[in-house]
Amino acid sequence: GVQAAGSPFRMGSKLCDGFVPQADTELMRRFRLAGLLTIGTTPTPEFGFNPTCESAFHGPTHNPWDVTRSPGGSSGGAAASVAARILPMAHANDGGGSIRIPASACGLVGLKPTRGRVPAGPVSGEPLSGLAIELCVSRSVRDSAALLNAVAGADIGAPNVIAAPARPFLDESSLPPGRLKIAWSAKAINNAPVDAEVMAGLDKCVALLESLGHELVEDAPVIDWPSYFDALVTIWSANLAWAIDLMGKIMNRVPGPDNLQRVTEAIYRHGLSISATEFLAAQATFNHANRAASAPFEKYDVLLSPTLAQPPIKLGTLDQNAEGVDSAEWTRRVFEWCAFTPLFNSTGHPAVSLPLHWTAGGLPVGMQFAGRMNDEATLIRLAAQLEEAQPWAARRPPVCYAG
């Protein structure tokens, strides 16, 4: 994640308590150059390994739309702050959906750019083995596009330099998308059940897109879920083990039950047991899955699905301090809710969650749009069109800053 000189960087963990970076990351430097002011830090789950935001270190973060429910995660504190109108936007990053998940749960725009679009240096090259990318959660397409404009582009020493945009991203937000061919599906790659309210939102979104002149086709990527799941567990676990060992050395602490939650520690122990050849085999599995998941973009401009399989879940549903939960079981539980987001972390495609539906009980439900590699432009144009056709700016949660 982004680090700011002189500001605590705890990653929601007692292991990191007291860590204060002494230098800005490149992204933080660009935030400052863009004129942004940092007014504080917001909560995350421990080491970002939870799609809700309830670490033992700082307690639960509540959803402004319903304080008994999760704001999502891992950027849950950021999303709750923006949804409650404390901030117009807040930094967020996304290794398995952590921009899009809280955007959906809090009724916000959550754009995950293409892999390599936003700098991760000098601390990282490709964070989380290329799965993670940085940007923000915001309340408008314009604001996300403007921030991407301000920070995009490789930094010195970046492992890859991707194609530059044809025009500024902010300009794209005022251009029509043209007639797009959009594949839509409510079928999750793990066959997770999709809530009826989420289905209603998807049906409404398909109808809206058709009314705007787009061609809608029911279709979706097909991948080998069991092998993909195993590879995901391996890559996530190994990365967590590396991060925990690094922070343990920096803080001169031995990682263990005194400073890690139970599930985090279980994943850490599993990560330590993974061999180099097992890790490379997992990357090879991802390669096959990524190519299968990319195939639909030969036929379609955009892929549409729900962002999450259910509306915002009750706090306590995903307990990172639960006993007897191993790495695979934790990942399985996470995927029951976050079934649609992680695939585009492994492929690297840009994807955005838009607040296009609210349940009968007033809970936000996001719709996810994924685009071709390097084609944030199409997503921004389409998102702006949808925002104009079905505005969300006037919606305010029950817990909201009055200013």
C-alpha positions in Angstrom: 0.0 0.0 0.0 0.9 3.6 -0.2 3.2 4.9 2.5 3.5 8.5 3.8 6.6 9.7 5.5 5.8 10.2 9.2 2.4 8.6 9.2 1.7 5.2 11.0 1.5 2.2 8.7 0.1 -0.6 10.8 -1.8 -2.8 8.3 -4.4 -3.5 10.9 -2.0 -5.7 12.9 -0.4 -5.6 16.4 2.7 -6.9 14.6 3.2 -3.6 12.9 2.1 -1.3 15.7 4.6 1.6 15.9 5.9 1.3 12.3 6.3 4.8 10.8 7.8 5.0 7.3 10.5 7.6 6.8 9.8 8.3 3.1 6.9 8.6 0.8 6.3 5.9 -1.8 6.1 7.2 -5.4 2.3 7.1 -5.4 2.2 9.2 -2.2 4.5 11.7 -3.9 2.1 11.9 -6.8 -0.8 12.3 -4.5 0.9 15.3 -2.9 1.9 16.8 -6.3 -1.8 16.5 -7.3 -2.7 18.8 -4.4 -4.3 16.1 -2.2 -4.2 16.5 1.5 -3.8 13.6 3.8 -6.0 14.1 6.9 -5.6 10.7 8.6 -5.4 6.9 8.2 -8.4 4.6 8.1 -8.7 1.0 9.3 -8.0 -2.2 7.4 -8.3 -5.8 8.3 -5.0 -7.5 9.4 -2.6 -7.5 6.5 -5.5 -6.9 4.1 -6.5 -10.5 4.3 -10.2 -10.1 4.8 -12.9 -8.6 2.6 -14.5 -7.0 5.6 -12.8 -4.6 8.1 -12.9 -6.0 11.6 -9.3 -6.5 12.9 -8.7 -7.2 16.6 -6.3 -4.3 16.5 -8.8 -1.5 16.0 -12.2 -3.3 16.2 -15.0 -3.4 13.6 -15.6 -0.6 11.0 -19.3 0.0 10.4 -21.1 0.5 7.2 -22.8 3.9 7.0 -25.8 2.4 5.3 -26.4 -0.1 8.1 -24.0 0.0 11.1 -24.6 -3.7 11.8 -23.1 -4.6 8.4 -19.6 -4.6 6.9 -18.3 -1.8 4.8 -16.3 -4.4 2.8 -12.5 -4.6 2.7 -9.7 -4.5 2.7 -10.2 -0.8 2.1 -13.2 -0.7 4.4 -12.2 2.3 6.5 -11.6 4.3 3.3 -15.0 3.4 1.8 -16.9 4.0 5.0 -15.3 7.5 5.3 -16.2 8.4 1.7 -19.7 7.0 1.9 -20.3 9.0 5.1 -19.2 12.1 3.2 -16.2 12.7 5.4 -14.0 12.7 2.3 -14.7 13.0 -1.4 -12.3 10.1 -2.1 -9.8 8.0 -0.3 -6.8 5.8 -1.2 -7.6 2.1 -1.7 -5.8 -0.9 -3.2 -7.0 -4.1 -4.7 -5.4 -7.5 -4.5 -8.6 -9.6 -4.7 -11.2 -7.0 -5.0 -10.3 -4.6 -2.2 -11.2 -1.5 -4.1 -14.3 -3.0 -5.7 -15.7 -4.9 -2.7 -16.0 -1.9 -0.4 -17.2 0.3 -3.2 -20.1 -2.2 -3.7 -20.8 -2.5 0.0 -20.8 1.3 0.5 -22.4 2.6 -2.7 -19.3 4.1 -4.3 -17.2 4.0 -7.5 -14.3 1.6 -7.2 -12.0 1.5 -10.2 -9.1 -1.0 -10.3 -6.9 0.1 -13.2 -4.9 -2.2 -15.4 -1.9 -3.9 -13.9 1.1 -1.6 -14.1 -0.9 1.6 -14.7 -0.3 3.0 -11.2 3.2 2.9 -9.7 4.0 0.6 -6.7 7.6 1.6 -6.2 10.0 1.9 -4.7 8.8 -0.5 -2.0 7.3 -3.0 -4.5 7.6 -4.0 -8.1 4.4 -5.9 -8.7 2.7 -6.2 -5.3 1.1 -9.6 -4.3 2.8 -11.3 -7.3 1.1 -8.8 -9.7 -2.4 -9.2 -8.2 -2.5 -5.9 -6.4 -2.9 -2.4 -7.8 -3.6 1.0 -6.2 -6.1 3.8 -6.7 -9.1 4.9 -4.7 -12.8 4.7 -3.8 -14.8 7.8 -4.7 -18.3 9.1 -5.2 -18.1 9.9 -8.9 -16.7 8.6 -12.1 -15.1 12.0 -12.7 -13.2 11.9 -9.4 -11.8 8.4 -10.0 -10.8 9.4 -13.6 -9.2 12.6 -12.4 -7.1 10.8 -9.8 -6.0 8.2 -12.3 -5.0 11.0 -14.6 -2.8 12.5 -11.8 -1.0 9.3 -10.8 -0.8 7.0 -13.8 2.4 6.0 -15.4 5.4 3.8 -14.6 7.9 5.0 -12.0 11.7 4.6 -12.3 12.6 0.9 -12.2 9.1 -0.4 -12.7 9.1 -4.1 -14.0 6.8 -3.2 -16.9 5.8 -0.1 -18.8 2.3 -0.5 -20.3 0.7 1.4 -23.2 0.0 5.0 -22.5 -3.7 6.2 -22.8 -4.8 7.7 -26.0 -6.1 10.8 -24.1 -6.4 11.9 -20.5 -8.6 9.7 -18.4 -10.6 12.7 -17.2 -11.4 13.5 -20.8 -12.9 10.0 -21.3 -15.5 10.7 -18.6 -17.1 13.3 -20.9 -17.1 11.2 -24.1 -19.8 8.8 -25.2 -18.9 5.1 -25.2 -20.5 4.3 -28.5 -22.4 1.0 -28.9 -20.6 -1.7 -27.0 -21.0 -5.5 -27.0 -21.3 -6.5 -23.4 -21.3 -10.1 -22.0 -23.2 -10.4 -18.8 -23.4 -13.3 -16.3 -24.5 -14.0 -12.7 -22.6 -17.3 -12.7 -19.6 -17.1 -10.3 -16.5 -19.1 -11.1 -16.9 -21.1 -7.9 -20.7 -21.5 -8.4 -21.4 -19.4 -5.2 -25.1 -18.7 -4.8 -26.1 -15.2 -5.8 -28.7 -13.4 -3.6 -32.0 -12.5 -5.2 -31.5 -8.8 -4.6 -28.2 -9.0 -6.4 -29.8 -10.8 -9.3 -32.5 -8.1 -9.4 -29.8 -5.5 -9.6 -28.1 -7.3 -12.4 -31.3 -7.7 -14.4 -32.0 -4.0 -14.0 -28.5 -3.2 -15.1 -28.8 -5.3 -18.3 -32.1 -3.6 -19.1 -30.6 -0.2 -18.6 -27.6 -1.0 -20.9 -29.9 -2.3 -23.6 -32.0 0.9 -23.3 -28.8 2.9 -23.9 -28.2 1.0 -27.2 -25.6 -1.6 -26.1 -25.7 -5.2 -27.3 -26.0 -7.6 -24.3 -25.1 -11.3 -24.5 -25.2 -13.8 -21.7 -21.7 -15.2 -21.5 -18.8 -15.5 -19.2 -15.2 -16.8 -18.8 -14.8 -20.5 -18.1 -11.9 -21.6 -16.0 -10.9 -24.7 -14.0 -12.0 -23.6 -10.6 -10.4 -26.3 -8.4 -6.9 -25.7 -9.8 -7.4 -21.9 -9.8 -8.5 -22.0 -6.2 -5.5 -24.1 -5.1 -3.2 -21.7 -6.9 -4.8 -18.7 -5.3 -4.4 -20.2 -1.8 -0.7 -20.8 -2.5 0.1 -17.4 -4.0 -1.9 -15.5 -1.3 -0.4 -17.6 1.5 3.2 -17.3 0.4 2.9 -13.5 -0.1 1.4 -13.1 3.4 4.2 -15.2 4.9 6.8 -13.0 3.2 5.1 -9.8 4.3 4.8 -11.0 7.9 8.4 -12.1 8.1 9.5 -8.8 6.7 7.5 -6.8 9.2 8.7 -9.1 12.0 12.3 -8.2 11.2 11.6 -4.5 10.9 9.7 -4.4 14.2 12.1 -6.9 15.9 9.1 -9.1 16.8 8.5 -12.8 16.4 5.2 -13.4 14.5 2.8 -15.4 16.6 -0.4 -15.5 18.6 0.7 -12.4 20.6 0.6 -10.2 17.6 -1.4 -12.0 14.9 -5.0 -13.1 14.7 -5.7 -16.8 14.5 -6.6 -17.0 10.8 -3.7 -14.7 9.8 -1.3 -16.9 11.8 -2.7 -20.1 10.2 -2.2 -18.6 6.7 1.2 -17.4 7.7 2.2 -20.9 8.9 0.9 -22.4 5.6 2.8 -19.8 3.6 6.0 -20.8 5.3 5.5 -24.4 4.2 5.2 -23.6 0.5 8.1 -24.6 -1.6 9.5 -22.6 -4.5 8.4 -25.2 -7.0 4.9 -25.2 -5.5 4.8 -21.5 -5.9 6.0 -21.6 -9.5 3.4 -24.3 -10.2 0.7 -22.0 -8.9 1.9 -19.2 -11.2 1.7 -21.6 -14.1 -1.8 -22.5 -13.2 -2.7 -18.8 -13.1 -1.2 -18.4 -16.5 -3.6 -21.0 -18.0 -6.6 -19.5 -16.1 -5.7 -16.0 -17.1 -5.7 -16.9 -20.8 -9.0 -18.7 -20.5 -10.5 -15.7 -18.7 -9.2 -13.3 -21.3 -10.7 -15.2 -24.3 -14.1 -13.5 -24.1 -12.5 -10.1 -24.8 -11.9 -11.3 -28.4 -15.7 -11.1 -28.8 -16.8 -8.5 -26.2 -15.8 -5.0 -25.2 -16.9 -5.4 -21.6 -17.8 -8.2 -19.2 -20.6 -7.5 -16.7 -21.4 -9.3 -13.4 -22.4 -8.4 -9.9 -19.4 -7.2 -7.9 -20.4 -9.4 -4.9 -22.7 -12.4 -4.5 -24.6 -10.8 -1.6 -25.4 -7.4 -0.3 -23.2 -6.1 2.6 -22.8 -8.9 5.1 -23.3 -8.7 8.8 -20.3 -7.8 10.9 -18.8 -11.0 12.4 -19.6 -13.2 9.3 -16.0 -13.4 8.3 -14.0 -13.6 11.6 -10.3 -13.4 11.0 -9.8 -14.4 14.6 -11.8 -17.6 14.4 -10.3 -20.8 15.7 -9.6 -23.9 13.5 -9.8 -22.1 10.2 -6.9 -23.0 7.8 -5.8 -21.1 4.6 -8.0 -23.1 2.2 -11.1 -22.9 4.4 -10.7 -19.1 4.9 -10.3 -18.6 1.1 -13.4 -20.7 0.5 -15.4 -18.6 2.9 -14.2 -15.4 1.4 -15.2 -16.5 -2.1 -18.7 -17.2 -1.0 -19.2 -13.4 -0.9 -16.4 -12.2 -3.2 -16.9 -14.6 -6.0 -16.6 -12.2 -8.9 -13.7 -9.9 -8.1 -10.4 -11.9 -7.8 -10.3 -13.2 -11.4 -9.4 -9.8 -12.7 -6.6 -9.4 -10.2 -4.9 -12.5 -11.7 -5.6 -11.5 -15.3 -4.7 -7.8 -14.7 -7.6 -6.4 -16.6 -9.2 -3.1 -15.5 -12.5 -3.4 -13.6 -14.9 -1.1 -11.9 -17.7 -1.4 -9.5 -20.6 1.0 -9.9 -23.4 1.7 -7.4 -26.3 0.8 -9.6 -28.7 -0.9 -7.3 -30.1 -0.6 -3.7 -32.0 -3.4 -2.0 -35.5 -2.9 -0.6 -33.9 -2.4 2.8 -31.6 0.4 1.5 -28.3 -1.5 1.1 -26.1 -0.7 -1.9 -25.3 -3.4 -4.5 -22.5 -2.8 -7.0 -22.2 -4.0 -10.5 -18.8 -4.9 -11.9 -17.6 -4.1 -15.4 -14.3 -5.5 -16.7 -12.5 -4.2 -19.8 -9.7 -5.2 -22.1 -6.1 -4.8 -21.0 -5.0 -1.2 -21.0 -8.6 -0.1 -21.8 -9.7 1.9 -18.8 -11.0 4.4 -21.3 -14.0 2.3 -22.4 -14.9 1.5 -18.7 -14.7 5.2 -17.8 -16.9 6.3 -20.8 -19.4 3.6 -20.0 -19.4 4.3 -16.3 -20.0 8.0 -17.0 -22.9 7.2 -19.2 -24.5 4.9 -16.6 -23.9 7.6 -13.9 -25.8 10.1 -16.0 -28.6 7.7 -16.9 -29.1 6.4 -13.3 -27.5 9.0 -10.9 -26.4 8.0 -7.4 -25.0 11.2 -6.1 -28.2 12.3 -4.2 -28.3 9.1 -2.2 -27.0 9.5 1.3 -26.6 6.9 4.0 -28.3 7.2 7.4 -24.8 7.9 9.0 -23.6 10.9 7.1 -21.7 14.1 7.6 -24.2 16.9 7.2 -21.8 19.4 5.7 
